[in-house]
Amino acid sequence: MNLLGPQTRVWLVLGATDMRKAINGLSLMVADRLGHDAFSGHLFAFCNRGRTLIKILYWDRNGFCLWQKRLEKHRFTWPGSEAEVMELGARELTWLLDGLDPLQARGHPKLEYSTLF
């Protein structure tokens, strides 16, 4: 299974989320509060108030999966925007989980071959 395929989108739910929520509570939050389809196969990332815990919820063919990462010493750089949800690419999610600010770290833009000729 390739979790971050070319069609997979990553949605960050901004603000603090109650991390006592498990699959049912988080999937209801995705559908009701954010208006997204929790069964889409896209990734929905949530962070706690202290920014030491991230949970990622996604649907995988026949059931929900919940992935969690907890930092013991440091904090995640979680965007502090007014929006309720923000989309990231697979690279930016990896940067976030590695401790980088996904909004400041930018690589080279994607090269479109059709613009070369």
N, C-alpha and C positions, 0 to 999 in steps of 0.2 A: 504494500500500500504506500503510495506517495502522498503524504499528508498535504504537502504544499505544491500541488500541481499547478499548471499554467492557468487554470480556470478558478482556482481557489482564491477567495478574498479573505482578508484578515480585518476584523472590525474590533477596535478598542472601545470599550465602554468607559467613557471618561468619568472622572469623579470616583469617590470611594464606594465600593460594593461590600455589603455584609457577607463575609466569607463563611458564615455558617450555612449559607445557601449551597445546596448540592445541585445535582443535575435537574431535578424538577423545578426548583426555584429559579435557577439561572435560565433554563429554557423558557419558562413563563416570562421572565424579564425581557428576553430577546424578542419574544412575540408581542407582548402587551406594551411594554414601555418604549421599545425601539422600533417596533413595526417591521421587524425582519423575520424571515422564515428560518426557524431554528433547524429545520430538516434539510436545508440547502447544501450542507457539506462544507459551508464556509466556517471559518474559525471566529469565535467571539471571545475576546480576552477581557478579563475583569481584574481589578487590583484593589487591595485593601487600603484603609486609611493611612497606615504607616508605610505603605509602598514597599513592603517586604515580601508580599505574597501575590502571585499571579495565578489565576485559574483560566484555562482555555477550554471552552466547550465546543464540541463539533459532533455532527451526525456522521456515522460511518456505516453505510449500507443497511444495517439492520439494528442499529442501536446508538445511543448517545455515548460519547467518550468524554471524560473530564480529566484534563492534564493539569498538574499543579507544580509550581516551582516556588520554593521558599528560600529567601536569602537569610543567612545567619548573621551577617555583619553589616551589609550595605543596604542601599535602597535602589529600587528601580527608578529610572527617569520616566515618569508617567506624564504625558502631556496634560497641561492644565488649561484647557480651552473652554469656551462657553458652550460649545456643541455637546450633544449627548453621546455621540458616537463618531468615531474617526476611522477612516480606512487606511491601512498600511499594506505595503507589499511584503512578500516573503522575506526579502533581504532586511527590511526595516524591523520585522518581527525578530529575526535572528539577532540583529544589533541590540534591540531592546532587551532580549533575554541575556545577552552577553554584557549588559551594563552600559551600553552606549545610548546616547540620546538619538532616537530614530528620526527626529525632525532636523537635527543638525548634520548628521552623517549622511553625506550624499556621494554616490559614486558617479562614474561617467553616465551620461544619459544613454538610453537604448538607441542603438544605431539602426536606422531603417534603410535597408538596401535600395528601396525605390527612390530615395532622395539623392542617392549617389550618381544616378545616371540621368 
